[in-house]
Amino acid sequence: MSATNKEPSTMNVLVIKAGFTPQRMCIQRGLESLQDIVGGYIEAIYPFEEHVGLVVNADGKLEGLEPNRALYDDQGEVYDIIAGDFCIVGLGGEDFTSLSTELMEIFEDRFYSPELFLRVNDKFIALPYLERRK
């Protein structure tokens, strides 16, 4: 592989920490950087139509990590809650890639507000701390 075809050694991701607004970060490519963000073994999930992956702590719920953000179904109902810090990455051939500026903005808005979780009648409700950005 020539130097001109070499992949960049870094990638731009969106880091979502429990209790905070999203943070754009440039990280080193590779497993270790992703493990540092989530605080353990990683798992990638793909809950959105957009070409992105959520890199989460594979054992976050089992380890009792702080509930972070909800995932919603088509009717706006909570179907899962991500425990612990996670990041959003772009998807390329077989690897994670940088998020495009457009996707960075979409998911920065989607996950802008930290959430408080309540369980009411066997149903989880997520209450945002902050108003959505305009």
VENPE-V876444 format. One record per run of one state. SS is the DSSP state (A for helix, B for strand, O for the rest). FROM is the first residue (numbers start at 1). TO is the last residue. If there is no record, write none. Layout:
# VENPE-V876444
[[SS | FROM | TO] [SS | FROM | TO]]
This chain:
# VENPE-V876444
[[O | 1 | 2] [A | 3 | 5] [O | 6 | 9] [B | 10 | 16] [O | 17 | 22] [B | 23 | 28] [O | 29 | 30] [A | 31 | 38] [O | 39 | 41] [B | 42 | 45] [O | 46 | 51] [B | 52 | 57] [O | 58 | 66] [B | 67 | 72] [O | 73 | 77] [B | 78 | 83] [O | 84 | 85] [B | 86 | 91] [O | 92 | 95] [B | 96 | 97] [O | 98 | 100] [A | 101 | 110] [O | 111 | 114] [B | 115 | 120] [O | 121 | 122] [B | 123 | 128] [O | 129 | 134]]
